[in-house]
């Protein structure tokens, strides 16, 4: 399996901040298309691992997401942000802060539920 790669962003390129809702809508539409279901049938809080996509579809989806957002993930964002809702909020916050090289790892305190 290939590592997740994204187009390089130049140091002078402008970060396009996208809202959590925009990212959520984009992910929902892409997943619905792959599953051949209505976007309204996608549960935003269901773990993406459970929606019915295989690992190759996830790799492709993450690559498309990187390209659309103009960013690069240094790790699989679905590990710590497994739902559309959680991932969308995290990515919107990262982009709003001007980050394009994203390490999608929650602080250990958050992962422990503290």
Phi and psi in radians as a Rosetta constraint file:
Dihedral C 1 N 2 CA 2 C 2 CIRCULARHARMONIC -1.331 0.35
Dihedral N 2 CA 2 C 2 N 3 CIRCULARHARMONIC 2.619 0.35
Dihedral C 2 N 3 CA 3 C 3 CIRCULARHARMONIC -1.242 0.35
Dihedral N 3 CA 3 C 3 N 4 CIRCULARHARMONIC 2.674 0.35
Dihedral C 3 N 4 CA 4 C 4 CIRCULARHARMONIC -1.187 0.35
Dihedral N 4 CA 4 C 4 N 5 CIRCULARHARMONIC 2.176 0.35
Dihedral C 4 N 5 CA 5 C 5 CIRCULARHARMONIC -2.244 0.35
Dihedral N 5 CA 5 C 5 N 6 CIRCULARHARMONIC 2.632 0.35
Dihedral C 5 N 6 CA 6 C 6 CIRCULARHARMONIC -2.405 0.35
Dihedral N 6 CA 6 C 6 N 7 CIRCULARHARMONIC 2.798 0.35
Dihedral C 6 N 7 CA 7 C 7 CIRCULARHARMONIC -1.063 0.35
Dihedral N 7 CA 7 C 7 N 8 CIRCULARHARMONIC 2.510 0.35
Dihedral C 7 N 8 CA 8 C 8 CIRCULARHARMONIC -1.191 0.35
Dihedral N 8 CA 8 C 8 N 9 CIRCULARHARMONIC 2.485 0.35
Dihedral C 8 N 9 CA 9 C 9 CIRCULARHARMONIC -1.852 0.35
Dihedral N 9 CA 9 C 9 N 10 CIRCULARHARMONIC 2.342 0.35
Dihedral C 9 N 10 CA 10 C 10 CIRCULARHARMONIC -1.314 0.35
Dihedral N 10 CA 10 C 10 N 11 CIRCULARHARMONIC 2.717 0.35
Dihedral C 10 N 11 CA 11 C 11 CIRCULARHARMONIC -1.049 0.35
Dihedral N 11 CA 11 C 11 N 12 CIRCULARHARMONIC -0.488 0.35
Dihedral C 11 N 12 CA 12 C 12 CIRCULARHARMONIC -1.626 0.35
Dihedral N 12 CA 12 C 12 N 13 CIRCULARHARMONIC 0.015 0.35
Dihedral C 12 N 13 CA 13 C 13 CIRCULARHARMONIC -1.291 0.35
Dihedral N 13 CA 13 C 13 N 14 CIRCULARHARMONIC 2.568 0.35
Dihedral C 13 N 14 CA 14 C 14 CIRCULARHARMONIC -1.485 0.35
Dihedral N 14 CA 14 C 14 N 15 CIRCULARHARMONIC 2.337 0.35
Dihedral C 14 N 15 CA 15 C 15 CIRCULARHARMONIC -1.386 0.35
Dihedral N 15 CA 15 C 15 N 16 CIRCULARHARMONIC 2.232 0.35
Dihedral C 15 N 16 CA 16 C 16 CIRCULARHARMONIC -1.684 0.35
Dihedral N 16 CA 16 C 16 N 17 CIRCULARHARMONIC 1.872 0.35
Dihedral C 16 N 17 CA 17 C 17 CIRCULARHARMONIC -1.262 0.35
Dihedral N 17 CA 17 C 17 N 18 CIRCULARHARMONIC 2.324 0.35
Dihedral C 17 N 18 CA 18 C 18 CIRCULARHARMONIC -2.131 0.35
Dihedral N 18 CA 18 C 18 N 19 CIRCULARHARMONIC 2.523 0.35
Dihedral C 18 N 19 CA 19 C 19 CIRCULARHARMONIC -1.335 0.35
Dihedral N 19 CA 19 C 19 N 20 CIRCULARHARMONIC 2.818 0.35
Dihedral C 19 N 20 CA 20 C 20 CIRCULARHARMONIC -1.028 0.35
Dihedral N 20 CA 20 C 20 N 21 CIRCULARHARMONIC -0.640 0.35
Dihedral C 20 N 21 CA 21 C 21 CIRCULARHARMONIC -1.147 0.35
Dihedral N 21 CA 21 C 21 N 22 CIRCULARHARMONIC -0.722 0.35
Dihedral C 21 N 22 CA 22 C 22 CIRCULARHARMONIC -1.077 0.35
Dihedral N 22 CA 22 C 22 N 23 CIRCULARHARMONIC -0.797 0.35
Dihedral C 22 N 23 CA 23 C 23 CIRCULARHARMONIC -1.141 0.35
Dihedral N 23 CA 23 C 23 N 24 CIRCULARHARMONIC -0.751 0.35
Dihedral C 23 N 24 CA 24 C 24 CIRCULARHARMONIC -1.033 0.35
Dihedral N 24 CA 24 C 24 N 25 CIRCULARHARMONIC -0.814 0.35
Dihedral C 24 N 25 CA 25 C 25 CIRCULARHARMONIC -1.106 0.35
Dihedral N 25 CA 25 C 25 N 26 CIRCULARHARMONIC -0.713 0.35
Dihedral C 25 N 26 CA 26 C 26 CIRCULARHARMONIC -1.094 0.35
Dihedral N 26 CA 26 C 26 N 27 CIRCULARHARMONIC -0.857 0.35
Dihedral C 26 N 27 CA 27 C 27 CIRCULARHARMONIC -1.079 0.35
Dihedral N 27 CA 27 C 27 N 28 CIRCULARHARMONIC -0.768 0.35
Dihedral C 27 N 28 CA 28 C 28 CIRCULARHARMONIC -1.060 0.35
Dihedral N 28 CA 28 C 28 N 29 CIRCULARHARMONIC -0.782 0.35
Dihedral C 28 N 29 CA 29 C 29 CIRCULARHARMONIC -1.113 0.35
Dihedral N 29 CA 29 C 29 N 30 CIRCULARHARMONIC -0.764 0.35
Dihedral C 29 N 30 CA 30 C 30 CIRCULARHARMONIC -1.146 0.35
Dihedral N 30 CA 30 C 30 N 31 CIRCULARHARMONIC -0.756 0.35
Dihedral C 30 N 31 CA 31 C 31 CIRCULARHARMONIC -1.168 0.35
Dihedral N 31 CA 31 C 31 N 32 CIRCULARHARMONIC -0.750 0.35
Dihedral C 31 N 32 CA 32 C 32 CIRCULARHARMONIC -1.047 0.35
Dihedral N 32 CA 32 C 32 N 33 CIRCULARHARMONIC -0.726 0.35
Dihedral C 32 N 33 CA 33 C 33 CIRCULARHARMONIC -1.091 0.35
Dihedral N 33 CA 33 C 33 N 34 CIRCULARHARMONIC -0.806 0.35
Dihedral C 33 N 34 CA 34 C 34 CIRCULARHARMONIC -1.101 0.35
Dihedral N 34 CA 34 C 34 N 35 CIRCULARHARMONIC -0.649 0.35
Dihedral C 34 N 35 CA 35 C 35 CIRCULARHARMONIC -1.538 0.35
Dihedral N 35 CA 35 C 35 N 36 CIRCULARHARMONIC -0.117 0.35
Dihedral C 35 N 36 CA 36 C 36 CIRCULARHARMONIC 1.000 0.35
Dihedral N 36 CA 36 C 36 N 37 CIRCULARHARMONIC 0.856 0.35
Dihedral C 36 N 37 CA 37 C 37 CIRCULARHARMONIC -2.279 0.35
Dihedral N 37 CA 37 C 37 N 38 CIRCULARHARMONIC 2.974 0.35
Dihedral C 37 N 38 CA 38 C 38 CIRCULARHARMONIC -1.280 0.35
Dihedral N 38 CA 38 C 38 N 39 CIRCULARHARMONIC 2.470 0.35
Dihedral C 38 N 39 CA 39 C 39 CIRCULARHARMONIC -0.985 0.35
Dihedral N 39 CA 39 C 39 N 40 CIRCULARHARMONIC -0.510 0.35
Dihedral C 39 N 40 CA 40 C 40 CIRCULARHARMONIC -1.168 0.35
Dihedral N 40 CA 40 C 40 N 41 CIRCULARHARMONIC -0.313 0.35
Dihedral C 40 N 41 CA 41 C 41 CIRCULARHARMONIC -1.500 0.35
Dihedral N 41 CA 41 C 41 N 42 CIRCULARHARMONIC -0.023 0.35
Dihedral C 41 N 42 CA 42 C 42 CIRCULARHARMONIC -1.604 0.35
Dihedral N 42 CA 42 C 42 N 43 CIRCULARHARMONIC 2.164 0.35
Dihedral C 42 N 43 CA 43 C 43 CIRCULARHARMONIC -1.495 0.35
Dihedral N 43 CA 43 C 43 N 44 CIRCULARHARMONIC 2.063 0.35
Dihedral C 43 N 44 CA 44 C 44 CIRCULARHARMONIC -1.175 0.35
Dihedral N 44 CA 44 C 44 N 45 CIRCULARHARMONIC -0.333 0.35
Dihedral C 44 N 45 CA 45 C 45 CIRCULARHARMONIC -1.898 0.35
Dihedral N 45 CA 45 C 45 N 46 CIRCULARHARMONIC 0.124 0.35
Dihedral C 45 N 46 CA 46 C 46 CIRCULARHARMONIC -1.455 0.35
Dihedral N 46 CA 46 C 46 N 47 CIRCULARHARMONIC 2.355 0.35
Dihedral C 46 N 47 CA 47 C 47 CIRCULARHARMONIC -0.964 0.35
Dihedral N 47 CA 47 C 47 N 48 CIRCULARHARMONIC 2.290 0.35
Dihedral C 47 N 48 CA 48 C 48 CIRCULARHARMONIC -1.056 0.35
Dihedral N 48 CA 48 C 48 N 49 CIRCULARHARMONIC -0.466 0.35
Dihedral C 48 N 49 CA 49 C 49 CIRCULARHARMONIC -1.088 0.35
Dihedral N 49 CA 49 C 49 N 50 CIRCULARHARMONIC -0.390 0.35
Dihedral C 49 N 50 CA 50 C 50 CIRCULARHARMONIC -1.700 0.35
Dihedral N 50 CA 50 C 50 N 51 CIRCULARHARMONIC -0.034 0.35
Dihedral C 50 N 51 CA 51 C 51 CIRCULARHARMONIC -1.386 0.35
Dihedral N 51 CA 51 C 51 N 52 CIRCULARHARMONIC -0.292 0.35
Dihedral C 51 N 52 CA 52 C 52 CIRCULARHARMONIC 1.984 0.35
Dihedral N 52 CA 52 C 52 N 53 CIRCULARHARMONIC 0.153 0.35
Dihedral C 52 N 53 CA 53 C 53 CIRCULARHARMONIC -1.559 0.35
Dihedral N 53 CA 53 C 53 N 54 CIRCULARHARMONIC 2.533 0.35
Dihedral C 53 N 54 CA 54 C 54 CIRCULARHARMONIC -1.529 0.35
Dihedral N 54 CA 54 C 54 N 55 CIRCULARHARMONIC 3.036 0.35
Dihedral C 54 N 55 CA 55 C 55 CIRCULARHARMONIC -1.090 0.35
Dihedral N 55 CA 55 C 55 N 56 CIRCULARHARMONIC -0.630 0.35
Dihedral C 55 N 56 CA 56 C 56 CIRCULARHARMONIC -1.174 0.35
Dihedral N 56 CA 56 C 56 N 57 CIRCULARHARMONIC -0.634 0.35
Dihedral C 56 N 57 CA 57 C 57 CIRCULARHARMONIC -1.166 0.35
Dihedral N 57 CA 57 C 57 N 58 CIRCULARHARMONIC -0.633 0.35
Dihedral C 57 N 58 CA 58 C 58 CIRCULARHARMONIC -1.140 0.35
Dihedral N 58 CA 58 C 58 N 59 CIRCULARHARMONIC -0.755 0.35
Dihedral C 58 N 59 CA 59 C 59 CIRCULARHARMONIC -1.049 0.35
Dihedral N 59 CA 59 C 59 N 60 CIRCULARHARMONIC -0.795 0.35
Dihedral C 59 N 60 CA 60 C 60 CIRCULARHARMONIC -1.107 0.35
Dihedral N 60 CA 60 C 60 N 61 CIRCULARHARMONIC -0.750 0.35
Dihedral C 60 N 61 CA 61 C 61 CIRCULARHARMONIC -1.087 0.35
Dihedral N 61 CA 61 C 61 N 62 CIRCULARHARMONIC -0.778 0.35
Dihedral C 61 N 62 CA 62 C 62 CIRCULARHARMONIC -1.125 0.35
Dihedral N 62 CA 62 C 62 N 63 CIRCULARHARMONIC -0.697 0.35
Dihedral C 62 N 63 CA 63 C 63 CIRCULARHARMONIC -1.088 0.35
Dihedral N 63 CA 63 C 63 N 64 CIRCULARHARMONIC -0.748 0.35
Dihedral C 63 N 64 CA 64 C 64 CIRCULARHARMONIC -1.130 0.35
Dihedral N 64 CA 64 C 64 N 65 CIRCULARHARMONIC -0.675 0.35
Dihedral C 64 N 65 CA 65 C 65 CIRCULARHARMONIC -1.119 0.35
Dihedral N 65 CA 65 C 65 N 66 CIRCULARHARMONIC -0.767 0.35
Dihedral C 65 N 66 CA 66 C 66 CIRCULARHARMONIC -1.023 0.35
Dihedral N 66 CA 66 C 66 N 67 CIRCULARHARMONIC -0.785 0.35
Dihedral C 66 N 67 CA 67 C 67 CIRCULARHARMONIC -1.137 0.35
Dihedral N 67 CA 67 C 67 N 68 CIRCULARHARMONIC -0.789 0.35
Dihedral C 67 N 68 CA 68 C 68 CIRCULARHARMONIC -1.097 0.35
Dihedral N 68 CA 68 C 68 N 69 CIRCULARHARMONIC -0.717 0.35
Dihedral C 68 N 69 CA 69 C 69 CIRCULARHARMONIC -1.459 0.35
Dihedral N 69 CA 69 C 69 N 70 CIRCULARHARMONIC -0.287 0.35
Dihedral C 69 N 70 CA 70 C 70 CIRCULARHARMONIC 1.272 0.35
Dihedral N 70 CA 70 C 70 N 71 CIRCULARHARMONIC 0.630 0.35
Dihedral C 70 N 71 CA 71 C 71 CIRCULARHARMONIC -2.300 0.35
Dihedral N 71 CA 71 C 71 N 72 CIRCULARHARMONIC 3.100 0.35
Dihedral C 71 N 72 CA 72 C 72 CIRCULARHARMONIC -2.343 0.35
Dihedral N 72 CA 72 C 72 N 73 CIRCULARHARMONIC 2.278 0.35
Dihedral C 72 N 73 CA 73 C 73 CIRCULARHARMONIC -1.614 0.35
Dihedral N 73 CA 73 C 73 N 74 CIRCULARHARMONIC 2.285 0.35
Dihedral C 73 N 74 CA 74 C 74 CIRCULARHARMONIC -1.540 0.35
Dihedral N 74 CA 74 C 74 N 75 CIRCULARHARMONIC -0.010 0.35
Dihedral C 74 N 75 CA 75 C 75 CIRCULARHARMONIC -2.773 0.35
Dihedral N 75 CA 75 C 75 N 76 CIRCULARHARMONIC 2.961 0.35
Dihedral C 75 N 76 CA 76 C 76 CIRCULARHARMONIC -1.233 0.35
Dihedral N 76 CA 76 C 76 N 77 CIRCULARHARMONIC 2.039 0.35
Dihedral C 76 N 77 CA 77 C 77 CIRCULARHARMONIC -1.221 0.35
Dihedral N 77 CA 77 C 77 N 78 CIRCULARHARMONIC -0.285 0.35
Dihedral C 77 N 78 CA 78 C 78 CIRCULARHARMONIC -1.356 0.35
Dihedral N 78 CA 78 C 78 N 79 CIRCULARHARMONIC -0.201 0.35
Dihedral C 78 N 79 CA 79 C 79 CIRCULARHARMONIC -1.190 0.35
Dihedral N 79 CA 79 C 79 N 80 CIRCULARHARMONIC -0.893 0.35
Dihedral C 79 N 80 CA 80 C 80 CIRCULARHARMONIC -1.699 0.35
Dihedral N 80 CA 80 C 80 N 81 CIRCULARHARMONIC -0.231 0.35
Dihedral C 80 N 81 CA 81 C 81 CIRCULARHARMONIC -2.274 0.35
Dihedral N 81 CA 81 C 81 N 82 CIRCULARHARMONIC 1.300 0.35
Dihedral C 81 N 82 CA 82 C 82 CIRCULARHARMONIC -1.397 0.35
Dihedral N 82 CA 82 C 82 N 83 CIRCULARHARMONIC -0.117 0.35
Dihedral C 82 N 83 CA 83 C 83 CIRCULARHARMONIC -2.025 0.35
Dihedral N 83 CA 83 C 83 N 84 CIRCULARHARMONIC 2.794 0.35
Dihedral C 83 N 84 CA 84 C 84 CIRCULARHARMONIC -1.020 0.35
Dihedral N 84 CA 84 C 84 N 85 CIRCULARHARMONIC -0.766 0.35
Dihedral C 84 N 85 CA 85 C 85 CIRCULARHARMONIC -1.057 0.35
Dihedral N 85 CA 85 C 85 N 86 CIRCULARHARMONIC -0.899 0.35
Dihedral C 85 N 86 CA 86 C 86 CIRCULARHARMONIC -1.128 0.35
Dihedral N 86 CA 86 C 86 N 87 CIRCULARHARMONIC -0.774 0.35
Dihedral C 86 N 87 CA 87 C 87 CIRCULARHARMONIC -1.130 0.35
Dihedral N 87 CA 87 C 87 N 88 CIRCULARHARMONIC -0.734 0.35
Dihedral C 87 N 88 CA 88 C 88 CIRCULARHARMONIC -1.092 0.35
Dihedral N 88 CA 88 C 88 N 89 CIRCULARHARMONIC -0.770 0.35
Dihedral C 88 N 89 CA 89 C 89 CIRCULARHARMONIC -1.135 0.35
Dihedral N 89 CA 89 C 89 N 90 CIRCULARHARMONIC -0.814 0.35
Dihedral C 89 N 90 CA 90 C 90 CIRCULARHARMONIC -1.014 0.35
Dihedral N 90 CA 90 C 90 N 91 CIRCULARHARMONIC -0.867 0.35
Dihedral C 90 N 91 CA 91 C 91 CIRCULARHARMONIC -1.147 0.35
Dihedral N 91 CA 91 C 91 N 92 CIRCULARHARMONIC -0.690 0.35
Dihedral C 91 N 92 CA 92 C 92 CIRCULARHARMONIC -1.063 0.35
Dihedral N 92 CA 92 C 92 N 93 CIRCULARHARMONIC -0.725 0.35
Dihedral C 92 N 93 CA 93 C 93 CIRCULARHARMONIC -1.126 0.35
Dihedral N 93 CA 93 C 93 N 94 CIRCULARHARMONIC -0.747 0.35
Dihedral C 93 N 94 CA 94 C 94 CIRCULARHARMONIC -1.098 0.35
Dihedral N 94 CA 94 C 94 N 95 CIRCULARHARMONIC -0.796 0.35
Dihedral C 94 N 95 CA 95 C 95 CIRCULARHARMONIC -1.163 0.35
Dihedral N 95 CA 95 C 95 N 96 CIRCULARHARMONIC -0.675 0.35
Dihedral C 95 N 96 CA 96 C 96 CIRCULARHARMONIC -1.093 0.35
Dihedral N 96 CA 96 C 96 N 97 CIRCULARHARMONIC -0.524 0.35
Dihedral C 96 N 97 CA 97 C 97 CIRCULARHARMONIC -1.450 0.35
Dihedral N 97 CA 97 C 97 N 98 CIRCULARHARMONIC -0.015 0.35
Dihedral C 97 N 98 CA 98 C 98 CIRCULARHARMONIC 1.481 0.35
Dihedral N 98 CA 98 C 98 N 99 CIRCULARHARMONIC 0.220 0.35
Dihedral C 98 N 99 CA 99 C 99 CIRCULARHARMONIC -1.533 0.35
Dihedral N 99 CA 99 C 99 N 100 CIRCULARHARMONIC 2.357 0.35
Dihedral C 99 N 100 CA 100 C 100 CIRCULARHARMONIC -2.109 0.35
Dihedral N 100 CA 100 C 100 N 101 CIRCULARHARMONIC -0.287 0.35
Dihedral C 100 N 101 CA 101 C 101 CIRCULARHARMONIC -1.803 0.35
Dihedral N 101 CA 101 C 101 N 102 CIRCULARHARMONIC 1.685 0.35
Dihedral C 101 N 102 CA 102 C 102 CIRCULARHARMONIC -1.847 0.35
Dihedral N 102 CA 102 C 102 N 103 CIRCULARHARMONIC 2.186 0.35
Dihedral C 102 N 103 CA 103 C 103 CIRCULARHARMONIC -1.782 0.35
Dihedral N 103 CA 103 C 103 N 104 CIRCULARHARMONIC 1.707 0.35
Dihedral C 103 N 104 CA 104 C 104 CIRCULARHARMONIC -1.416 0.35
Dihedral N 104 CA 104 C 104 N 105 CIRCULARHARMONIC 1.228 0.35
Dihedral C 104 N 105 CA 105 C 105 CIRCULARHARMONIC -2.220 0.35
Dihedral N 105 CA 105 C 105 N 106 CIRCULARHARMONIC 2.161 0.35
Dihedral C 105 N 106 CA 106 C 106 CIRCULARHARMONIC -1.224 0.35
Dihedral N 106 CA 106 C 106 N 107 CIRCULARHARMONIC 2.584 0.35
Dihedral C 106 N 107 CA 107 C 107 CIRCULARHARMONIC -1.010 0.35
Dihedral N 107 CA 107 C 107 N 108 CIRCULARHARMONIC 2.590 0.35
Dihedral C 107 N 108 CA 108 C 108 CIRCULARHARMONIC -0.967 0.35
Dihedral N 108 CA 108 C 108 N 109 CIRCULARHARMONIC -0.591 0.35
Dihedral C 108 N 109 CA 109 C 109 CIRCULARHARMONIC -1.097 0.35
Dihedral N 109 CA 109 C 109 N 110 CIRCULARHARMONIC -0.762 0.35
Dihedral C 109 N 110 CA 110 C 110 CIRCULARHARMONIC -1.141 0.35
Dihedral N 110 CA 110 C 110 N 111 CIRCULARHARMONIC -0.746 0.35
Dihedral C 110 N 111 CA 111 C 111 CIRCULARHARMONIC -1.103 0.35
Dihedral N 111 CA 111 C 111 N 112 CIRCULARHARMONIC -0.572 0.35
Dihedral C 111 N 112 CA 112 C 112 CIRCULARHARMONIC -1.364 0.35
Dihedral N 112 CA 112 C 112 N 113 CIRCULARHARMONIC -0.133 0.35
Dihedral C 112 N 113 CA 113 C 113 CIRCULARHARMONIC 1.382 0.35
Dihedral N 113 CA 113 C 113 N 114 CIRCULARHARMONIC 0.327 0.35
